[in-house]
């Protein structure tokens, strides 16, 4: 059964937690526990851990989903609390090649492997 | 006089170069010279230099422009060649709080200090 509780972290440690974004593509968001507005406001040690976690999530998505491209974003315009979006994009997804915030390109129903299996792999890699 | 040659790097060293994006907001793009598709494909040393340069550009924008928020993105869907977008966003810019790839919110004419002065400061910080 796929988890639909997008408020419950799919991973957490002392420094950060990761949420699933409710989307048709594989999409996770990495938040530092010590809130900051911009990445440059965080202590260097937190910056390094966030970026390293982003790279691990990106590699795990590439290995598991073989996506056309990974998309990364740090916006936080609506809620100015730093978080890093990591998205697996596919040439037949709803918005490709536009960003997920751009104009929808098509109706799309991706046939992807289980996100819960991906979570387990990601958790293992982040241990 | 403001530079309008957006193909000429505003900064470069042995590892990377920075281009200006032609936009109504302050927006730069950081490219590694050794091309890669994803950040996770780059050598760790290149990753570190790219992220460090992104942080320096972000801090320089915050100091110089006092923006509402910094936005960062790595997409590369149209041209799968890694580059990092660093954007200074303002609450009265054309798209805020939507990403610059989202729906335009308003006509906007920002009264910002000279981008050429910003370039000089950025160059100095990246030396």
gemmi code that builds the backbone of each chain (N, CA, C; Angstrom):
import gemmi

chains = {
    "A": [
        ("UNK", (0.851, -1.210, 0.000), (0.000, 0.000, 0.000), (0.873, 1.241, 0.000)),
        ("UNK", (0.591, 2.184, -0.872), (1.370, 3.411, -0.940), (0.959, 4.334, 0.192)),
        ("UNK", (1.958, 4.986, 0.791), (1.629, 5.939, 1.836), (1.053, 7.214, 1.213)),
        ("UNK", (0.037, 7.767, 1.835), (-0.531, 9.019, 1.353), (-0.438, 10.123, 2.390)),
        ("UNK", (0.203, 9.781, 3.520), (0.342, 10.787, 4.562), (1.560, 11.644, 4.242)),
        ("UNK", (1.330, 12.764, 3.540), (2.468, 13.554, 3.062), (3.037, 14.464, 4.148)),
        ("UNK", (2.381, 14.471, 5.331), (2.924, 15.290, 6.425), (3.866, 14.497, 7.325)),
        ("UNK", (3.850, 13.189, 7.180), (4.720, 12.348, 7.996), (6.053, 12.173, 7.261)),
        ("UNK", (7.169, 12.540, 7.924), (8.456, 12.416, 7.226), (8.714, 10.997, 6.728)),
        ("UNK", (9.287, 10.899, 5.539), (9.693, 9.586, 5.024), (11.108, 9.266, 5.505)),
        ("UNK", (11.786, 10.291, 6.028), (13.092, 10.097, 6.666), (13.329, 11.262, 7.605)),
        ("UNK", (13.991, 10.984, 8.746), (14.473, 12.097, 9.560), (15.655, 11.672, 10.399)),
        ("UNK", (16.507, 12.638, 10.688), (17.586, 12.448, 11.661), (17.645, 13.713, 12.525)),
        ("UNK", (18.735, 13.952, 13.224), (18.794, 15.091, 14.154), (18.773, 16.428, 13.416)),
        ("UNK", (19.227, 16.418, 12.157), (19.455, 17.672, 11.435), (18.344, 18.049, 10.460)),
        ("UNK", (17.662, 17.034, 9.909), (16.754, 17.314, 8.795), (15.645, 16.279, 8.726)),
        ("UNK", (14.634, 16.588, 7.950), (13.602, 15.591, 7.639), (13.201, 15.736, 6.175)),
        ("UNK", (12.618, 14.665, 5.655), (12.235, 14.631, 4.238), (10.756, 14.309, 4.129)),
        ("UNK", (10.037, 15.127, 3.359), (8.623, 14.884, 3.095), (8.434, 14.476, 1.639)),
        ("UNK", (7.382, 13.716, 1.408), (6.945, 13.430, 0.040), (6.047, 14.568, -0.433)),
        ("UNK", (6.223, 15.008, -1.670), (5.264, 15.948, -2.273), (4.168, 15.132, -2.951)),
        ("UNK", (2.934, 15.557, -2.772), (1.810, 14.871, -3.403), (1.797, 15.240, -4.887)),
        ("UNK", (2.282, 14.365, -5.734), (2.468, 14.681, -7.153), (2.406, 13.411, -7.972)),
        ("UNK", (2.248, 13.570, -9.286), (2.254, 12.409, -10.183), (3.676, 11.934, -10.484)),
        ("UNK", (4.675, 12.711, -10.092), (6.076, 12.296, -10.280), (6.711, 12.012, -8.917)),
        ("UNK", (7.821, 11.282, -8.887), (8.556, 11.102, -7.632), (9.176, 12.441, -7.225)),
        ("UNK", (8.814, 12.910, -6.020), (9.183, 14.278, -5.628), (9.317, 14.297, -4.115)),
        ("UNK", (10.492, 14.653, -3.631), (10.693, 14.778, -2.184), (11.193, 16.175, -1.854)),
        ("UNK", (10.991, 16.571, -0.590), (11.401, 17.900, -0.116), (12.215, 17.723, 1.156)),
        ("UNK", (13.400, 18.303, 1.180), (14.327, 18.167, 2.307), (14.304, 19.462, 3.118)),
        ("UNK", (13.991, 19.342, 4.428), (13.904, 20.505, 5.320), (14.941, 20.388, 6.441)),
        ("UNK", (15.700, 21.453, 6.715), (16.528, 21.439, 7.927), (15.624, 21.598, 9.153)),
        ("UNK", (15.991, 20.929, 10.257), (15.172, 21.077, 11.473), (15.349, 22.457, 12.094)),
        ("UNK", (16.573, 22.985, 11.993), (16.796, 24.357, 12.444), (16.417, 25.265, 11.278)),
        ("UNK", (15.269, 25.906, 11.382), (14.735, 26.655, 10.241), (15.635, 27.814, 9.826)),
        ("UNK", (15.734, 28.023, 8.525), (16.392, 29.230, 8.032), (15.679, 29.633, 6.735)),
        ("UNK", (15.884, 30.871, 6.344), (15.181, 31.388, 5.167), (15.911, 30.997, 3.883)),
        ("UNK", (17.224, 31.158, 3.910), (18.031, 30.880, 2.715), (19.099, 29.849, 3.069)),
        ("UNK", (19.551, 29.108, 2.060), (20.639, 28.155, 2.306), (21.862, 28.865, 2.883)),
        ("UNK", (22.111, 30.075, 2.404), (23.295, 30.811, 2.886), (23.142, 31.285, 4.328)),
        ("UNK", (21.946, 31.225, 4.891), (21.751, 31.559, 6.315), (22.114, 30.395, 7.236)),
        ("UNK", (22.116, 29.189, 6.706), (22.401, 28.014, 7.536), (23.892, 27.971, 7.880)),
        ("UNK", (24.217, 27.332, 8.998), (25.618, 27.025, 9.289), (26.183, 26.163, 8.155)),
        ("UNK", (27.478, 26.329, 7.913), (28.125, 25.560, 6.837), (27.906, 24.051, 7.022)),
        ("UNK", (27.930, 23.580, 8.274), (27.765, 22.139, 8.512), (26.364, 21.680, 8.067)),
        ("UNK", (25.367, 22.531, 8.281), (24.001, 22.191, 7.856), (23.889, 22.269, 6.330)),
        ("UNK", (24.487, 23.302, 5.755), (24.505, 23.404, 4.281), (25.059, 22.121, 3.678)),
        ("UNK", (26.187, 21.665, 4.219), (26.838, 20.472, 3.663), (25.942, 19.242, 3.784)),
        ("UNK", (25.283, 19.099, 4.920), (24.419, 17.937, 5.125), (23.194, 17.999, 4.203)),
        ("UNK", (22.645, 19.184, 4.035), (21.489, 19.329, 3.136), (21.876, 19.002, 1.690)),
        ("UNK", (23.005, 19.538, 1.252), (23.435, 19.302, -0.138), (23.799, 17.825, -0.335)),
        ("UNK", (24.464, 17.247, 0.655), (24.807, 15.833, 0.551), (23.540, 14.969, 0.479)),
        ("UNK", (22.555, 15.305, 1.294), (21.285, 14.559, 1.286), (20.571, 14.730, -0.060)),
        ("UNK", (20.642, 15.927, -0.598), (20.068, 16.195, -1.925), (20.738, 15.318, -2.985)),
        ("UNK", (22.054, 15.206, -2.918), (22.796, 14.383, -3.895), (22.428, 12.905, -3.736)),
        ("UNK", (22.319, 12.447, -2.489), (21.957, 11.044, -2.245), (20.550, 10.767, -2.793)),
        ("UNK", (19.615, 11.686, -2.529), (18.231, 11.507, -3.017), (18.205, 11.498, -4.545)),
        ("UNK", (18.978, 12.400, -5.136), (19.056, 12.487, -6.602), (19.595, 11.179, -7.189)),
        ("UNK", (20.702, 10.687, -6.629), (21.288, 9.424, -7.125), (20.319, 8.259, -6.931)),
        ("UNK", (19.646, 8.229, -5.798), (18.696, 7.139, -5.530), (17.548, 7.176, -6.540)),
        ("UNK", (17.079, 8.380, -6.862), (16.013, 8.499, -7.878), (16.495, 8.034, -9.241)),
        ("UNK", (17.715, 8.407, -9.599), (18.270, 8.004, -10.902), (18.368, 6.482, -10.979)),
        ("UNK", (18.906, 5.875, -9.918), (19.058, 4.411, -9.908), (17.711, 3.707, -9.946)),
        ("UNK", (16.763, 4.222, -9.188), (15.501, 3.493, -9.013), (14.517, 3.734, -10.157)),
        ("UNK", (14.458, 4.991, -10.620), (13.422, 5.357, -11.601), (13.950, 5.545, -13.031)),
        ("UNK", (15.270, 5.643, -13.198), (15.844, 5.951, -14.507), (15.112, 7.107, -15.198)),
        ("UNK", (15.018, 8.255, -14.530), (14.249, 9.372, -15.098), (14.981, 10.040, -16.260)),
        ("UNK", (14.234, 10.827, -17.031), (14.850, 11.590, -18.117), (15.799, 12.638, -17.543)),
        ("UNK", (15.401, 13.230, -16.424), (16.202, 14.312, -15.823), (15.798, 14.461, -14.356)),
        ("UNK", (16.742, 14.903, -13.545), (16.415, 15.320, -12.183), (16.238, 16.845, -12.176)),
        ("UNK", (15.242, 17.315, -11.474), (15.069, 18.759, -11.264), (15.223, 19.068, -9.775)),
        ("UNK", (15.954, 20.145, -9.509), (16.201, 20.597, -8.136), (15.698, 22.036, -8.022)),
        ("UNK", (15.074, 22.370, -6.911), (14.674, 23.776, -6.713), (14.663, 24.130, -5.237)),
        ("UNK", (15.054, 25.373, -4.963), (14.878, 25.974, -3.638), (14.192, 27.305, -3.884)),
        ("UNK", (12.887, 27.381, -3.584), (12.142, 28.615, -3.820), (11.714, 29.218, -2.476)),
        ("UNK", (10.679, 28.638, -1.854), (10.248, 29.129, -0.549), (9.628, 30.511, -0.596)),
        ("UNK", (8.968, 30.846, -1.721), (8.368, 32.185, -1.822), (7.086, 32.295, -1.009)),
        ("UNK", (6.303, 31.222, -0.980), (5.041, 31.263, -0.220), (5.315, 31.142, 1.275)),
        ("UNK", (6.226, 30.242, 1.617), (6.616, 30.040, 3.014), (8.140, 30.146, 3.049)),
        ("UNK", (8.662, 31.290, 3.535), (10.108, 31.510, 3.431), (10.898, 30.698, 4.451)),
        ("UNK", (10.859, 29.393, 4.269), (11.489, 28.434, 5.170), (12.198, 27.447, 4.255)),
        ("UNK", (13.505, 27.460, 4.317), (14.304, 26.701, 3.354), (13.867, 25.248, 3.211)),
        ("UNK", (13.691, 24.817, 1.982), (13.529, 23.402, 1.685), (13.998, 23.158, 0.251)),
        ("UNK", (14.465, 21.955, 0.025), (15.027, 21.601, -1.286), (14.121, 20.583, -1.958)),
        ("UNK", (13.606, 20.950, -3.113), (12.794, 20.025, -3.915), (13.710, 19.156, -4.770)),
        ("UNK", (13.481, 17.858, -4.757), (14.197, 16.931, -5.643), (13.142, 16.135, -6.406)),
        ("UNK", (13.147, 16.272, -7.710), (12.083, 15.709, -8.552), (12.657, 14.833, -9.656)),
        ("UNK", (12.059, 13.677, -9.868), (12.415, 12.838, -11.021), (11.457, 13.192, -12.158)),
        ("UNK", (12.024, 13.626, -13.269), (11.205, 14.043, -14.420), (11.304, 13.025, -15.563)),
        ("UNK", (10.217, 12.885, -16.293), (10.141, 11.917, -17.393), (9.600, 12.630, -18.630)),
        ("UNK", (10.079, 12.205, -19.799), (9.726, 12.950, -21.013), (8.228, 12.917, -21.289)),
        ("UNK", (7.544, 11.932, -20.718), (6.084, 11.865, -20.894), (5.317, 12.280, -19.626)),
        ("UNK", (5.982, 12.980, -18.695), (5.219, 13.428, -17.511), (4.368, 14.648, -17.857)),
        ("UNK", (3.537, 15.077, -16.930), (2.508, 16.093, -17.231), (3.073, 17.426, -17.724)),
        ("UNK", (4.288, 17.772, -17.336), (4.822, 19.104, -17.619), (6.097, 19.131, -18.470)),
        ("UNK", (6.721, 17.968, -18.679), (8.023, 17.937, -19.347), (7.950, 18.512, -20.756)),
        ("UNK", (8.909, 19.324, -21.229), (10.145, 19.732, -20.555), (9.998, 20.994, -19.688)),
        ("UNK", (8.799, 21.478, -19.489), (8.614, 22.625, -18.596), (8.855, 22.182, -17.149)),
        ("UNK", (9.279, 23.121, -16.283), (9.340, 22.796, -14.850), (7.944, 22.431, -14.329)),
        ("UNK", (7.884, 21.760, -13.206), (6.587, 21.370, -12.638), (5.750, 22.590, -12.259)),
        ("UNK", (6.379, 23.756, -12.158), (5.649, 24.998, -11.861), (5.218, 25.715, -13.144)),
        ("UNK", (5.579, 25.157, -14.304), (5.272, 25.804, -15.577), (3.936, 25.349, -16.131)),
        ("UNK", (3.765, 25.499, -17.441), (2.505, 25.164, -18.088), (2.403, 23.648, -18.284)),
        ("UNK", (1.242, 23.116, -17.929), (1.003, 21.679, -18.122), (1.036, 21.363, -19.613)),
        ("UNK", (1.717, 20.285, -19.983), (1.917, 19.950, -21.398), (0.950, 18.882, -21.891)),
        ("UNK", (0.467, 18.035, -20.998), (-0.331, 16.879, -21.446), (-0.979, 16.176, -20.246)),
        ("UNK", (-1.997, 15.401, -20.505), (-2.478, 14.452, -19.505), (-1.476, 13.312, -19.471)),
        ("UNK", (-1.157, 12.851, -18.306), (-0.111, 11.831, -18.211), (-0.436, 10.856, -17.099)),
        ("UNK", (-0.210, 9.603, -17.367), (-0.354, 8.589, -16.336), (0.900, 7.719, -16.394)),
        ("UNK", (1.835, 8.033, -15.510), (3.127, 7.328, -15.517), (2.969, 5.978, -14.833)),
        ("UNK", (3.608, 5.005, -15.396), (3.589, 3.667, -14.804), (4.936, 3.446, -14.122)),
        ("UNK", (5.019, 3.860, -12.855), (6.305, 3.868, -12.154), (6.323, 2.801, -11.064)),
        ("UNK", (7.527, 2.341, -10.727), (7.626, 1.427, -9.584), (7.196, 2.115, -8.292)),
        ("UNK", (6.941, 1.328, -7.284), (6.360, 1.784, -6.017), (7.208, 2.830, -5.297)),
        ("UNK", (6.573, 3.940, -4.944), (7.284, 4.974, -4.182), (7.694, 4.443, -2.816)),
        ("UNK", (6.891, 3.562, -2.237), (7.269, 2.998, -0.930), (8.554, 2.172, -1.020)),
        ("UNK", (8.757, 1.484, -2.143), (10.027, 0.780, -2.331), (11.173, 1.781, -2.443)),
        ("UNK", (10.902, 2.879, -3.140), (11.931, 3.930, -3.256), (12.286, 4.474, -1.874)),
        ("UNK", (11.284, 4.731, -1.046), (11.522, 5.254, 0.306), (12.453, 4.316, 1.075)),
        ("UNK", (12.191, 3.032, 0.981), (13.033, 2.078, 1.714), (14.488, 2.149, 1.264)),
        ("UNK", (14.677, 2.263, -0.044), (16.047, 2.368, -0.579), (16.696, 3.676, -0.122)),
        ("UNK", (15.938, 4.754, -0.191), (16.459, 6.064, 0.223), (16.837, 6.054, 1.705)),
        ("UNK", (15.947, 5.492, 2.524), (16.238, 5.402, 3.966), (17.526, 4.636, 4.215)),
        ("UNK", (17.711, 3.564, 3.469), (18.917, 2.746, 3.617), (20.164, 3.549, 3.253)),
        ("UNK", (20.079, 4.303, 2.174), (21.243, 5.084, 1.705), (21.559, 6.241, 2.646)),
        ("UNK", (20.559, 6.714, 3.381), (20.770, 7.875, 4.266), (21.124, 7.478, 5.694)),
        ("UNK", (21.112, 6.190, 5.950), (21.442, 5.722, 7.309), (22.830, 6.150, 7.737)),
    ],
    "B": [
        ("UNK", (26.958, 52.051, -18.487), (26.166, 51.303, -19.489), (26.012, 49.844, -19.036)),
        ("UNK", (24.817, 49.323, -19.089), (24.587, 47.940, -18.695), (25.006, 47.017, -19.840)),
        ("UNK", (25.620, 45.903, -19.457), (25.978, 44.932, -20.490), (24.722, 44.200, -20.950)),
        ("UNK", (24.626, 43.959, -22.258), (23.494, 43.200, -22.777), (23.948, 41.935, -23.480)),
        ("UNK", (25.266, 41.710, -23.446), (25.780, 40.508, -24.097), (25.661, 39.339, -23.124)),
        ("UNK", (24.550, 38.612, -23.207), (24.292, 37.572, -22.215), (25.059, 36.288, -22.519)),
        ("UNK", (25.766, 36.254, -23.668), (26.556, 35.052, -23.974), (27.983, 35.162, -23.448)),
        ("UNK", (28.379, 36.356, -23.088), (29.744, 36.571, -22.584), (29.724, 36.355, -21.075)),
        ("UNK", (30.571, 35.443, -20.558), (30.545, 35.212, -19.105), (30.800, 36.497, -18.319)),
        ("UNK", (30.079, 36.635, -17.215), (30.342, 37.751, -16.309), (31.428, 37.357, -15.308)),
        ("UNK", (31.734, 36.061, -15.261), (32.861, 35.572, -14.453), (33.261, 34.218, -15.019)),
        ("UNK", (34.568, 33.930, -14.988), (34.988, 32.561, -15.264), (36.333, 32.272, -14.618)),
        ("UNK", (36.521, 31.003, -14.279), (37.829, 30.516, -13.840), (38.059, 29.163, -14.537)),
        ("UNK", (38.986, 28.364, -14.057), (39.329, 27.118, -14.753), (38.179, 26.102, -14.692)),
        ("UNK", (37.335, 26.225, -13.675), (36.330, 25.199, -13.406), (34.928, 25.536, -13.908)),
        ("UNK", (34.605, 26.829, -13.953), (33.204, 27.204, -14.211), (33.116, 28.580, -14.847)),
        ("UNK", (31.942, 28.884, -15.347), (31.671, 30.249, -15.816), (30.244, 30.626, -15.434)),
        ("UNK", (30.007, 31.925, -15.397), (28.692, 32.445, -14.987), (28.149, 33.341, -16.087)),
        ("UNK", (26.902, 33.079, -16.478), (26.219, 33.928, -17.457), (25.100, 34.700, -16.784)),
        ("UNK", (24.787, 35.852, -17.347), (23.600, 36.610, -16.945), (22.404, 36.065, -17.712)),
        ("UNK", (21.270, 35.896, -17.042), (20.022, 35.582, -17.746), (19.356, 36.900, -18.120)),
        ("UNK", (18.840, 36.970, -19.328), (18.148, 38.180, -19.779), (16.763, 38.207, -19.138)),
        ("UNK", (16.607, 38.986, -18.089), (15.376, 38.969, -17.293), (15.167, 40.325, -16.627)),
        ("UNK", (13.977, 40.545, -16.124), (13.684, 41.786, -15.388), (14.187, 41.725, -13.953)),
        ("UNK", (14.587, 40.537, -13.509), (15.154, 40.393, -12.155), (16.648, 40.069, -12.255)),
        ("UNK", (17.411, 40.273, -11.178), (18.810, 39.842, -11.166), (18.865, 38.310, -11.179)),
        ("UNK", (19.530, 37.753, -12.187), (19.462, 36.297, -12.418), (20.765, 35.867, -13.083)),
        ("UNK", (21.475, 34.973, -12.437), (22.707, 34.440, -13.040), (22.625, 32.916, -13.113)),
        ("UNK", (23.435, 32.357, -14.008), (23.474, 30.901, -14.230), (24.915, 30.438, -14.167)),
        ("UNK", (25.173, 29.443, -13.331), (26.523, 28.931, -13.103), (26.685, 27.610, -13.843)),
        ("UNK", (27.682, 27.526, -14.731), (27.928, 26.318, -15.536), (29.303, 25.744, -15.216)),
        ("UNK", (29.418, 24.431, -14.972), (30.755, 23.836, -14.911), (31.341, 23.771, -16.321)),
        ("UNK", (32.660, 23.949, -16.437), (33.291, 23.866, -17.772), (33.321, 22.429, -18.276)),
        ("UNK", (33.525, 21.484, -17.330), (33.442, 20.068, -17.710), (31.965, 19.701, -17.640)),
        ("UNK", (31.343, 19.562, -18.792), (29.891, 19.389, -18.823), (29.437, 18.107, -18.136)),
        ("UNK", (28.314, 18.180, -17.440), (27.688, 16.968, -16.925), (26.178, 17.195, -16.954)),
        ("UNK", (25.446, 16.102, -16.861), (23.991, 16.195, -16.975), (23.367, 16.555, -15.628)),
        ("UNK", (23.834, 15.879, -14.579), (23.291, 16.095, -13.237), (24.414, 16.504, -12.293)),
        ("UNK", (24.043, 17.202, -11.223), (25.056, 17.572, -10.225), (25.747, 16.318, -9.681)),
        ("UNK", (24.972, 15.239, -9.517), (25.539, 14.005, -8.953), (26.490, 13.305, -9.926)),
        ("UNK", (26.506, 13.719, -11.199), (27.474, 13.164, -12.170), (28.843, 13.826, -12.052)),
        ("UNK", (28.883, 15.031, -11.497), (30.157, 15.762, -11.397), (31.034, 15.131, -10.338)),
        ("UNK", (32.343, 15.305, -10.492), (33.269, 14.950, -9.406), (32.890, 15.747, -8.163)),
        ("UNK", (33.153, 15.158, -6.994), (32.829, 15.824, -5.732), (33.477, 17.211, -5.654)),
        ("UNK", (34.707, 17.323, -6.160), (35.402, 18.620, -6.090), (34.664, 19.687, -6.910)),
        ("UNK", (34.117, 19.280, -8.048), (33.360, 20.227, -8.889), (32.026, 20.560, -8.215)),
        ("UNK", (31.373, 19.537, -7.676), (30.123, 19.791, -6.919), (30.361, 20.852, -5.855)),
        ("UNK", (31.433, 20.679, -5.096), (31.709, 21.605, -3.993), (31.933, 23.028, -4.504)),
        ("UNK", (32.667, 23.143, -5.601), (32.959, 24.474, -6.141), (31.682, 25.121, -6.690)),
        ("UNK", (30.851, 24.325, -7.342), (29.589, 24.871, -7.873), (28.683, 25.350, -6.737)),
        ("UNK", (28.548, 24.524, -5.701), (27.671, 24.888, -4.580), (28.233, 26.101, -3.837)),
        ("UNK", (29.544, 26.113, -3.670), (30.162, 27.257, -2.999), (29.949, 28.550, -3.794)),
        ("UNK", (30.082, 28.438, -5.110), (29.873, 29.610, -5.975), (28.412, 30.055, -5.920)),
        ("UNK", (27.515, 29.094, -5.879), (26.083, 29.401, -5.736), (25.823, 30.168, -4.439)),
        ("UNK", (26.444, 29.724, -3.350), (26.262, 30.388, -2.051), (26.833, 31.817, -2.091)),
        ("UNK", (27.995, 31.957, -2.705), (28.608, 33.297, -2.800), (27.709, 34.223, -3.629)),
        ("UNK", (27.192, 33.717, -4.748), (26.318, 34.540, -5.597), (25.034, 34.921, -4.849)),
        ("UNK", (24.498, 33.969, -4.116), (23.289, 34.194, -3.322), (23.533, 35.282, -2.269)),
        ("UNK", (24.629, 35.137, -1.523), (24.955, 36.136, -0.495), (25.182, 37.513, -1.118)),
        ("UNK", (25.878, 37.543, -2.252), (26.152, 38.825, -2.914), (24.853, 39.489, -3.353)),
        ("UNK", (23.914, 38.686, -3.868), (22.609, 39.236, -4.259), (21.852, 39.780, -3.050)),
        ("UNK", (21.888, 39.040, -1.946), (21.187, 39.479, -0.729), (21.776, 40.809, -0.247)),
        ("UNK", (23.113, 40.895, -0.210), (23.758, 42.125, 0.251), (23.465, 43.303, -0.678)),
        ("UNK", (23.520, 43.043, -1.958), (23.444, 44.149, -2.925), (22.008, 44.576, -3.215)),
        ("UNK", (21.105, 43.619, -3.327), (19.738, 43.932, -3.770), (18.691, 43.900, -2.652)),
        ("UNK", (19.038, 43.296, -1.502), (18.063, 43.114, -0.427), (16.732, 42.548, -0.952)),
        ("UNK", (16.796, 41.420, -1.637), (15.577, 40.861, -2.249), (14.642, 40.253, -1.195)),
        ("UNK", (13.407, 40.042, -1.587), (12.441, 39.370, -0.716), (12.870, 37.926, -0.470)),
        ("UNK", (13.424, 37.289, -1.517), (13.801, 35.870, -1.422), (14.796, 35.557, -2.529)),
        ("UNK", (15.654, 34.603, -2.269), (16.485, 34.046, -3.336), (15.824, 32.768, -3.841)),
        ("UNK", (15.818, 32.576, -5.138), (15.352, 31.318, -5.721), (16.526, 30.634, -6.426)),
        ("UNK", (16.610, 29.329, -6.215), (17.670, 28.503, -6.818), (16.995, 27.395, -7.625)),
        ("UNK", (17.521, 27.091, -8.787), (16.975, 25.953, -9.547), (18.050, 25.298, -10.393)),
        ("UNK", (17.936, 23.975, -10.500), (18.732, 23.189, -11.461), (17.726, 22.340, -12.220)),
        ("UNK", (17.427, 22.730, -13.472), (16.452, 21.978, -14.257), (17.169, 21.297, -15.434)),
        ("UNK", (17.464, 22.073, -16.485), (18.204, 21.501, -17.616), (17.372, 20.525, -18.429)),
        ("UNK", (16.038, 20.751, -18.479), (15.182, 19.831, -19.236), (15.302, 20.043, -20.738)),
        ("UNK", (15.449, 21.303, -21.147), (15.560, 21.578, -22.582), (16.954, 21.226, -23.087)),
        ("UNK", (17.960, 21.579, -22.303), (19.354, 21.273, -22.644), (19.936, 20.568, -21.431)),
        ("UNK", (20.096, 19.233, -21.508), (20.509, 18.483, -20.310), (21.990, 18.663, -19.984)),
        ("UNK", (22.319, 19.883, -19.611), (23.706, 20.275, -19.331), (23.611, 21.079, -18.042)),
        ("UNK", (24.183, 20.544, -16.983), (23.999, 21.121, -15.653), (24.287, 22.622, -15.604)),
        ("UNK", (23.373, 23.362, -15.025), (23.622, 24.764, -14.678), (22.723, 25.117, -13.510)),
        ("UNK", (23.194, 26.066, -12.717), (22.462, 26.461, -11.508), (21.947, 27.881, -11.681)),
        ("UNK", (20.629, 28.027, -11.594), (20.016, 29.358, -11.646), (20.022, 29.975, -10.251)),
        ("UNK", (20.464, 31.212, -10.133), (20.387, 31.958, -8.876), (19.655, 33.270, -9.179)),
        ("UNK", (18.513, 33.451, -8.536), (17.612, 34.571, -8.858), (17.278, 35.378, -7.615)),
        ("UNK", (17.333, 36.695, -7.725), (16.848, 37.569, -6.653), (15.388, 37.905, -6.946)),
        ("UNK", (14.512, 37.555, -6.014), (13.080, 37.766, -6.205), (12.577, 38.900, -5.297)),
        ("UNK", (11.598, 39.628, -5.807), (11.037, 40.776, -5.078), (9.518, 40.648, -5.064)),
        ("UNK", (8.908, 41.103, -3.978), (7.462, 40.867, -3.821), (6.658, 41.555, -4.916)),
        ("UNK", (7.248, 42.566, -5.556), (6.544, 43.243, -6.657), (7.131, 42.902, -8.029)),
        ("UNK", (7.889, 41.785, -8.114), (8.387, 41.415, -9.452), (7.272, 40.750, -10.265)),
        ("UNK", (7.548, 40.480, -11.531), (6.494, 40.051, -12.458), (5.775, 38.763, -12.050)),
        ("UNK", (6.442, 37.886, -11.322), (5.892, 36.551, -11.048), (5.689, 36.228, -9.575)),
        ("UNK", (6.211, 37.069, -8.669), (6.195, 36.733, -7.237), (4.771, 36.588, -6.712)),
        ("UNK", (4.446, 35.580, -5.865), (5.343, 34.573, -5.299), (5.499, 33.310, -6.160)),
        ("UNK", (4.982, 33.314, -7.354), (5.189, 32.163, -8.238), (6.658, 32.113, -8.677)),
        ("UNK", (7.178, 30.922, -8.985), (8.513, 30.848, -9.587), (8.533, 31.603, -10.924)),
        ("UNK", (9.695, 31.953, -11.396), (9.803, 32.686, -12.671), (9.293, 31.846, -13.843)),
        ("UNK", (9.167, 30.543, -13.640), (8.633, 29.668, -14.691), (7.112, 29.506, -14.566)),
        ("UNK", (6.532, 30.112, -13.543), (5.102, 29.961, -13.295), (4.291, 31.029, -14.019)),
        ("UNK", (3.099, 31.267, -13.515), (2.186, 32.211, -14.148), (2.584, 33.639, -13.777)),
        ("UNK", (2.619, 34.490, -14.788), (2.931, 35.908, -14.546), (1.834, 36.527, -13.690)),
        ("UNK", (2.229, 37.314, -12.689), (1.277, 37.861, -11.724), (0.902, 39.308, -12.023)),
        ("UNK", (1.791, 40.049, -12.677), (1.565, 41.493, -12.824), (2.578, 42.072, -13.813)),
        ("UNK", (2.255, 43.238, -14.349), (3.273, 44.031, -15.036), (4.161, 44.627, -13.954)),
        ("UNK", (5.428, 44.651, -14.191), (6.326, 45.103, -13.133), (7.502, 45.849, -13.738)),
        ("UNK", (7.870, 46.925, -13.101), (9.063, 47.640, -13.511), (9.860, 47.919, -12.242)),
        ("UNK", (10.833, 47.072, -11.989), (11.626, 47.187, -10.760), (12.666, 48.291, -10.916)),
        ("UNK", (12.839, 49.021, -9.859), (13.851, 50.075, -9.870), (15.051, 49.583, -9.049)),
        ("UNK", (15.948, 48.878, -9.731), (17.041, 48.198, -9.033), (18.373, 48.874, -9.313)),
        ("UNK", (19.315, 48.734, -8.384), (20.656, 49.242, -8.654), (21.280, 48.495, -9.837)),
        ("UNK", (22.339, 49.055, -10.378), (22.971, 48.592, -11.615), (23.490, 47.154, -11.522)),
        ("UNK", (23.100, 46.336, -12.494), (23.589, 44.960, -12.534), (25.105, 44.941, -12.765)),
        ("UNK", (25.603, 45.909, -13.512), (27.058, 45.954, -13.735), (27.818, 46.185, -12.436)),
        ("UNK", (27.252, 46.985, -11.543), (27.886, 47.161, -10.228), (27.851, 45.846, -9.453)),
        ("UNK", (26.729, 45.127, -9.586), (26.634, 43.816, -8.924), (27.700, 42.863, -9.456)),
        ("UNK", (27.872, 42.853, -10.766), (28.884, 41.971, -11.375), (30.259, 42.241, -10.770)),
        ("UNK", (30.589, 43.513, -10.632), (31.916, 43.861, -10.088), (32.084, 43.321, -8.669)),
        ("UNK", (31.036, 43.451, -7.868), (31.087, 42.940, -6.488), (31.213, 41.413, -6.495)),
        ("UNK", (30.426, 40.778, -7.349), (30.460, 39.308, -7.431), (31.846, 38.834, -7.863)),
        ("UNK", (32.387, 39.477, -8.883), (33.733, 39.105, -9.358), (34.743, 39.207, -8.229)),
        ("UNK", (34.636, 40.266, -7.455), (35.579, 40.492, -6.350), (35.440, 39.368, -5.322)),
        ("UNK", (34.200, 38.985, -5.012), (33.971, 37.937, -4.007), (34.426, 36.558, -4.486)),
        ("UNK", (34.430, 36.362, -5.800), (34.784, 35.040, -6.339), (36.270, 34.916, -6.665)),
        ("UNK", (36.984, 35.986, -6.522), (38.438, 35.964, -6.843), (39.189, 34.942, -6.008)),
    ],
}
model = gemmi.Model(1)
for chain_id, residues in chains.items():
    chain = gemmi.Chain(chain_id)
    for i, (resn, *xyz) in enumerate(residues, 1):
        res = gemmi.Residue()
        res.name, res.seqid = resn, gemmi.SeqId(i, " ")
        for name, pos in zip(("N", "CA", "C"), xyz):
            atom = gemmi.Atom()
            atom.name, atom.element = name, gemmi.Element(name[0])
            atom.pos, atom.b_iso = gemmi.Position(*pos), 0.0
            res.add_atom(atom)
        chain.add_residue(res)
    model.add_chain(chain)
structure = gemmi.Structure()
structure.add_model(model)
structure.setup_entities()
